[in-house]
Amino acid sequence: MSLSIIHIGLAQSATLFMIALGVWAIILRIRSRPLDGNWFGAAAVGEILMVAQFAIGFILYGQGLGDNLPRAFVHILYGAIAVITLPAAYAYLSKLEDENVKSILFAIVCFFLMEVVIRARVVALG
């Protein structure tokens, strides 16, 4: 199995995982429950998924496959955004006291990350 196929599979997994995290946060908000350790653990797994995706993309770029991308810089920029968004959101949102607001904002962040991964894929395909 080539790294390119793994990179594509991780992109698909990241998209679906971020959708699931966003929906989960909304469900917790509807039930008036705060984001719990289970949700934050899943968010950590999502971050690991994003870092793995970025690392494999970096390896592929180092092997010269970035020359095949029509706008390699934009694709890499989307990857960097995908890696830093969730920790940055946690750093900022963890200071909020209203758990309902936190749930909604984390859901928005997850859906934003879903769109970043989709957009990176669109840029890669030309």
N, CA, C and O of each residue as an XYZ file, in Angstrom:
504
protein
N       0.854     -1.173      0.000
C       0.000      0.000      0.000
C       0.902      1.240      0.000
O       1.812      1.359      0.821
N       0.640      2.139     -0.915
C       1.495      3.316     -1.028
C       1.069      4.410     -0.049
O      -0.060      4.421      0.440
N       1.986      5.317      0.223
C       1.693      6.425      1.126
C       0.608      7.330      0.555
O      -0.163      7.923      1.310
N       0.541      7.442     -0.752
C      -0.501      8.279     -1.366
C      -1.889      7.748     -1.040
O      -2.803      8.521     -0.752
N      -2.045      6.446     -1.087
C      -3.343      5.839     -0.783
C      -3.678      6.029      0.700
O      -4.826      6.296      1.055
N      -2.670      5.889      1.553
C      -2.890      6.114      2.986
C      -3.276      7.575      3.228
O      -4.160      7.861      4.036
N      -2.614      8.491      2.530
C      -2.912      9.921      2.664
C      -4.355     10.223      2.259
O      -5.051     10.990      2.925
N      -4.788      9.618      1.174
C      -6.169      9.802      0.706
C      -7.153      9.184      1.708
O      -8.183      9.783      2.014
N      -6.841      8.006      2.210
C      -7.710      7.352      3.191
C      -7.806      8.126      4.495
O      -8.876      8.199      5.098
N      -6.699      8.703      4.931
C      -6.725      9.517      6.148
C      -7.561     10.774      5.947
O      -8.232     11.230      6.872
N      -7.524     11.334      4.742
C      -8.353     12.515      4.462
C      -9.833     12.166      4.574
O     -10.614     12.915      5.160
N     -10.206     11.033      4.011
C     -11.600     10.587      4.103
C     -11.986     10.320      5.550
O     -13.068     10.707      5.991
N     -11.101      9.658      6.286
C     -11.371      9.371      7.699
C     -11.485     10.648      8.516
O     -12.361     10.758      9.374
N     -10.606     11.618      8.259
C     -10.637     12.880      8.992
C     -11.940     13.621      8.730
O     -12.520     14.202      9.646
N     -12.400     13.603      7.492
C     -13.659     14.261      7.160
C     -14.814     13.651      7.945
O     -15.592     14.369      8.575
N     -14.922     12.340      7.907
C     -16.016     11.666      8.605
C     -15.883     11.794     10.121
O     -16.886     11.919     10.824
N     -14.652     11.764     10.625
C     -14.438     11.872     12.063
C     -14.848     13.247     12.570
O     -15.462     13.362     13.631
N     -14.514     14.285     11.822
C     -14.883     15.645     12.249
C     -16.395     15.857     12.181
O     -16.960     16.570     13.011
N     -17.047     15.244     11.202
C     -18.518     15.304     11.160
C     -19.087     14.655     12.420
O     -19.974     15.212     13.067
N     -18.573     13.477     12.762
C     -19.062     12.756     13.945
C     -18.826     13.567     15.221
O     -19.702     13.632     16.082
N     -17.651     14.182     15.346
C     -17.369     14.991     16.535
C     -18.299     16.197     16.621
O     -18.787     16.532     17.700
N     -18.544     16.848     15.488
C     -19.433     18.005     15.473
C     -20.856     17.635     15.853
O     -21.500     18.329     16.640
N     -21.343     16.540     15.290
C     -22.701     16.083     15.606
C     -22.788     15.687     17.081
O     -23.779     15.987     17.747
N     -21.768     15.023     17.583
C     -21.735     14.625     18.990
C     -21.800     15.851     19.898
O     -22.528     15.851     20.890
N     -21.041     16.893     19.563
C     -21.074     18.123     20.371
C     -22.463     18.764     20.344
O     -22.932     19.274     21.361
N     -23.115     18.737     19.193
C     -24.470     19.296     19.095
C     -25.458     18.472     19.920
O     -26.331     19.026     20.588
N     -25.318     17.165     19.870
C     -26.203     16.302     20.667
C     -26.014     16.584     22.159
O     -26.987     16.659     22.910
N     -24.759     16.740     22.580
C     -24.522     17.072     23.988
C     -25.143     18.419     24.339
O     -25.659     18.593     25.443
N     -25.099     19.359     23.425
C     -25.709     20.676     23.667
C     -27.227     20.550     23.778
O     -27.832     21.138     24.674
N     -27.843     19.793     22.880
C     -29.296     19.605     22.907
C     -29.718     18.949     24.218
O     -30.771     19.277     24.765
N     -28.918     18.042     24.715
C     -29.232     17.362     25.975
C     -28.794     18.174     27.194
O     -28.918     17.707     28.327
N     -28.283     19.384     26.969
C     -27.808     20.288     28.036
C     -26.734     19.645     28.898
O     -26.709     19.810     30.118
N     -25.854     18.915     28.245
C     -24.733     18.289     28.936
C     -23.436     18.939     28.465
O     -23.325     19.327     27.302
N     -22.467     19.058     29.346
C     -21.184     19.629     28.925
C     -20.376     18.608     28.123
O     -20.624     17.404     28.190
N     -19.419     19.112     27.374
C     -18.489     18.205     26.705
C     -17.719     17.473     27.800
O     -17.180     18.096     28.716
N     -17.673     16.164     27.698
C     -17.046     15.370     28.751
C     -15.702     14.813     28.290
O     -15.234     15.096     27.187
N     -15.105     14.027     29.153
C     -13.814     13.426     28.856
C     -13.848     12.524     27.636
O     -12.864     12.428     26.903
N     -14.974     11.864     27.418
C     -15.095     11.020     26.227
C     -14.988     11.854     24.955
O     -14.302     11.473     24.007
N     -15.672     12.993     24.946
C     -15.633     13.861     23.760
C     -14.231     14.419     23.550
O     -13.725     14.423     22.428
N     -13.598     14.892     24.629
C     -12.258     15.447     24.489
C     -11.241     14.372     24.121
O     -10.272     14.658     23.418
N     -11.446     13.144     24.582
C     -10.588     12.035     24.155
C     -10.726     11.767     22.674
O      -9.736     11.535     21.980
N     -11.960     11.799     22.189
C     -12.190     11.620     20.754
C     -11.592     12.782     19.965
O     -11.074     12.585     18.865
N     -11.661     13.993     20.521
C     -11.052     15.150     19.860
C      -9.536     14.983     19.780
O      -8.915     15.379     18.794
N      -8.940     14.392     20.823
C      -7.498     14.126     20.797
C      -7.161     13.111     19.709
O      -6.148     13.244     19.022
N      -8.006     12.104     19.556
C      -7.808     11.131     18.478
C      -7.930     11.831     17.124
O      -7.166     11.539     16.204
N      -8.884     12.750     17.000
C      -9.025     13.521     15.767
C      -7.793     14.349     15.470
O      -7.379     14.459     14.317
N      -7.206     14.932     16.501
C      -5.981     15.713     16.315
C      -4.827     14.820     15.876
O      -4.035     15.198     15.012
N      -4.734     13.637     16.471
C      -3.696     12.684     16.058
C      -3.898     12.300     14.597
O      -2.930     12.158     13.849
N      -5.134     12.135     14.197
C      -5.455     11.833     12.801
C      -4.984     12.964     11.885
O      -4.409     12.708     10.827
N      -5.225     14.204     12.288
C      -4.789     15.357     11.485
C      -3.264     15.439     11.413
O      -2.710     15.745     10.357
N      -2.593     15.172     12.515
C      -1.127     15.222     12.537
C      -0.552     14.113     11.657
O       0.410     14.340     10.923
N      -1.132     12.926     11.727
C      -0.675     11.821     10.875
C      -0.876     12.165      9.400
O      -0.005     11.905      8.569
N      -2.018     12.746      9.087
C      -2.315     13.173      7.713
C      -1.265     14.179      7.237
O      -0.747     14.065      6.126
N      -0.957     15.162      8.082
C       0.026     16.180      7.732
C       1.412     15.559      7.565
O       2.134     15.895      6.625
N       1.787     14.654      8.474
C       3.115     14.035      8.423
C       3.296     13.222      7.144
O       4.341     13.295      6.496
N       2.285     12.459      6.790
C       2.393     11.666      5.557
C       2.435     12.588      4.345
O       3.176     12.328      3.396
N       1.646     13.663      4.366
C       1.702     14.630      3.280
C       3.068     15.281      3.173
O       3.555     15.533      2.071
N       3.694     15.555      4.323
C       5.033     16.144      4.333
C       6.044     15.178      3.725
O       6.921     15.581      2.961
N       5.912     13.903      4.071
C       6.800     12.874      3.495
C       6.600     12.794      1.984
O       7.571     12.743      1.230
N       5.352     12.781      1.546
C       5.071     12.721      0.112
C       5.636     13.942     -0.619
O       6.177     13.829     -1.719
N       5.501     15.105      0.011
C       6.045     16.323     -0.595
C       7.566     16.234     -0.683
O       8.160     16.653     -1.676
N       8.194     15.688      0.359
C       9.647     15.515      0.361
C      10.126     14.533     -0.690
O      11.265     14.618     -1.149
N       9.267     13.603     -1.073
C       9.608     12.638     -2.119
C       9.403     13.202     -3.519
O       9.651     12.522     -4.514
N       8.948     14.450     -3.587
C       8.784     15.083     -4.891
C       7.387     15.004     -5.465
O       7.153     15.474     -6.578
N       6.454     14.421     -4.734
C       5.096     14.301     -5.254
C       4.335     15.622     -5.191
O       3.269     15.744     -5.794
N       4.857     16.601     -4.481
C       4.229     17.912     -4.434
C       4.257     18.612     -5.776
O       3.460     19.515     -6.031
N       5.179     18.194     -6.639
C       5.258     18.792     -7.974
C       4.036     18.445     -8.824
O       3.728     19.142     -9.790
N       3.349     17.373     -8.462
C       2.153     16.957     -9.201
C       0.923     17.778     -8.840
O      -0.069     17.771     -9.569
N       0.986     18.489     -7.710
C      -0.164     19.280     -7.271
C      -0.189     20.610     -8.016
O       0.847     21.257     -8.173
N      -1.372     21.017     -8.477
C      -1.443     22.294     -9.192
C      -1.125     23.497     -8.307
O      -0.519     24.462     -8.773
N      -1.527     23.450     -7.037
C      -1.253     24.526     -6.080
C      -0.783     23.902     -4.773
O      -1.517     23.861     -3.786
N       0.453     23.419     -4.789
C       0.985     22.686     -3.637
C       1.010     23.543     -2.381
O       0.710     23.048     -1.294
N       1.363     24.827     -2.509
C       1.459     25.690     -1.338
C       0.106     25.805     -0.630
O       0.041     25.762      0.598
N      -0.962     25.950     -1.398
C      -2.298     26.079     -0.806
C      -2.689     24.778     -0.106
O      -3.281     24.804      0.973
N      -2.360     23.650     -0.716
C      -2.660     22.350     -0.120
C      -1.924     22.201      1.218
O      -2.502     21.723      2.194
N      -0.671     22.602      1.263
C       0.120     22.525      2.488
C      -0.432     23.487      3.535
O      -0.463     23.165      4.723
N      -0.862     24.650      3.103
C      -1.446     25.623      4.022
C      -2.709     25.064      4.678
O      -2.906     25.228      5.882
N      -3.557     24.411      3.900
C      -4.743     23.778      4.469
C      -4.351     22.707      5.486
O      -4.995     22.573      6.527
N      -3.303     21.948      5.187
C      -2.839     20.933      6.133
C      -2.365     21.538      7.440
O      -2.654     21.011      8.515
N      -1.641     22.638      7.352
C      -1.159     23.308      8.567
C      -2.331     23.856      9.380
O      -2.332     23.765     10.608
N      -3.317     24.418      8.705
C      -4.502     24.925      9.399
C      -5.236     23.786     10.100
O      -5.710     23.941     11.225
N      -5.327     22.643      9.425
C      -6.016     21.494     10.019
C      -5.322     21.026     11.293
O      -5.981     20.568     12.226
N      -4.002     21.139     11.335
C      -3.253     20.673     12.503
C      -3.382     21.646     13.683
O      -3.484     21.207     14.828
N      -3.380     22.947     13.424
C      -3.343     23.905     14.534
C      -4.724     24.336     15.031
O      -4.822     24.906     16.118
N      -5.780     24.086     14.282
C      -7.092     24.624     14.648
C      -7.648     24.043     15.938
O      -8.077     24.801     16.807
N      -7.656     22.752     16.088
C      -8.257     22.132     17.276
C      -7.508     22.494     18.565
O      -8.159     22.840     19.551
N      -6.168     22.432     18.605
C      -5.492     22.878     19.827
C      -5.700     24.368     20.124
O      -5.828     24.761     21.283
N      -5.732     25.188     19.075
C      -5.965     26.621     19.284
C      -7.370     26.863     19.830
O      -7.563     27.683     20.727
N      -8.340     26.150     19.285
C      -9.711     26.289     19.768
C      -9.810     25.830     21.221
O     -10.492     26.460     22.029
N      -9.138     24.748     21.549
C      -9.166     24.276     22.933
C      -8.532     25.301     23.874
O      -9.057     25.564     24.956
N      -7.413     25.871     23.464
C      -6.732     26.858     24.299
C      -7.638     28.058     24.576
O      -7.640     28.596     25.683
N      -8.388     28.464     23.591
C      -9.260     29.625     23.765
C     -10.575     29.253     24.451
O     -10.991     29.916     25.401
N     -11.221     28.199     23.972
C     -12.568     27.865     24.452
C     -12.577     27.239     25.842
O     -13.599     27.282     26.525
N     -11.476     26.666     26.267
C     -11.460     26.056     27.600
C     -11.603     27.094     28.707
O     -11.917     26.752     29.847
N     -11.375     28.352     28.374
C     -11.507     29.427     29.367
C     -12.952     29.904     29.524
O     -13.270     30.621     30.473
N     -13.816     29.512     28.606
C     -15.215     29.925     28.688
C     -15.922     29.165     29.813
O     -15.642     27.991     30.053
N     -16.821     29.836     30.481
C     -17.540     29.201     31.585
C     -18.838     28.534     31.141
O     -19.246     27.531     31.728
N     -19.486     29.068     30.127
C     -20.771     28.533     29.666
C     -20.550     27.276     28.819
O     -20.045     27.345     27.699
N     -20.938     26.134     29.378
C     -20.729     24.852     28.697
C     -21.544     24.737     27.404
O     -21.110     24.094     26.449
N     -22.717     25.358     27.380
C     -23.539     25.298     26.171
C     -22.857     26.027     25.013
O     -22.873     25.555     23.876
N     -22.272     27.158     25.307
C     -21.553     27.911     24.275
C     -20.338     27.117     23.808
O     -20.045     27.067     22.614
N     -19.640     26.503     24.741
C     -18.480     25.680     24.398
C     -18.864     24.568     23.426
O     -18.174     24.334     22.433
N     -19.968     23.884     23.719
C     -20.405     22.775     22.869
C     -20.672     23.243     21.447
O     -20.239     22.606     20.486
N     -21.379     24.345     21.315
C     -21.709     24.860     19.982
C     -20.451     25.314     19.249
O     -20.286     25.038     18.061
N     -19.567     26.007     19.956
C     -18.354     26.499     19.303
C     -17.432     25.354     18.896
O     -16.817     25.411     17.831
N     -17.326     24.320     19.722
C     -16.519     23.172     19.329
C     -17.154     22.443     18.139
O     -16.438     21.928     17.280
N     -18.468     22.397     18.081
C     -19.130     21.805     16.916
C     -18.789     22.598     15.659
O     -18.503     22.018     14.611
N     -18.820     23.910     15.765
C     -18.472     24.767     14.621
C     -17.026     24.529     14.202
O     -16.727     24.460     13.009
N     -16.131     24.403     15.171
C     -14.728     24.139     14.863
C     -14.589     22.806     14.135
O     -13.835     22.707     13.168
N     -15.300     21.793     14.586
C     -15.229     20.477     13.934
C     -15.748     20.546     12.497
O     -15.155     19.957     11.593
N     -16.852     21.261     12.286
C     -17.374     21.387     10.925
C     -16.446     22.227     10.054
O     -16.337     21.984      8.852
N     -15.777     23.210     10.649
C     -14.775     23.988      9.922
C     -13.631     23.080      9.491
O     -13.178     23.153      8.348
N     -13.158     22.222     10.399
C     -12.084     21.297     10.053
C     -12.510     20.312      8.976
O     -11.716     19.953      8.105
N     -13.749     19.879      9.034
C     -14.272     19.015      7.975
C     -14.149     19.719      6.632
O     -13.711     19.119      5.650
N     -14.532     20.988      6.585
C     -14.471     21.746      5.342
C     -13.032     22.010      4.907
O     -12.747     22.022      3.709
N     -12.130     22.218      5.846
C     -10.717     22.416      5.503
C     -10.166     21.167      4.816
O      -9.465     21.266      3.809
N     -10.483     19.997      5.363
C      -9.996     18.748      4.763
C     -10.610     18.552      3.376
O      -9.915     18.150      2.443
N     -11.889     18.829      3.239
C     -12.529     18.703      1.927
C     -11.902     19.675      0.941
O     -11.627     19.314     -0.203
N     -11.676     20.903      1.381
C     -11.095     21.921      0.489
C      -9.679     21.549      0.086
O      -9.290     21.759     -1.063
N      -8.897     20.997      1.017
C      -7.537     20.554      0.694
C      -7.574     19.464     -0.379
O      -6.728     19.418     -1.272
N      -8.557     18.604     -0.269
C      -8.705     17.535     -1.263
C      -9.067     18.101     -2.635
O      -8.556     17.639     -3.655
N      -9.952     19.103     -2.657
C     -10.344     19.742     -3.917
C      -9.144     20.428     -4.555
O      -8.949     20.344     -5.768
N      -8.337     21.108     -3.739
C      -7.142     21.781     -4.262
C      -6.164     20.756     -4.835
O      -5.539     21.004     -5.866
N      -6.032     19.607     -4.171
C      -5.106     18.567     -4.642
C      -5.547     17.976     -5.967
O      -4.714     17.593     -6.788
N      -6.848     17.899     -6.178
C      -7.358     17.313     -7.420
C      -7.347     18.284     -8.583
O      -7.575     17.903     -9.731
N      -7.081     19.533     -8.276
C      -6.944     20.515     -9.358
C      -8.183     21.255     -9.572
O      -8.242     22.121    -10.445
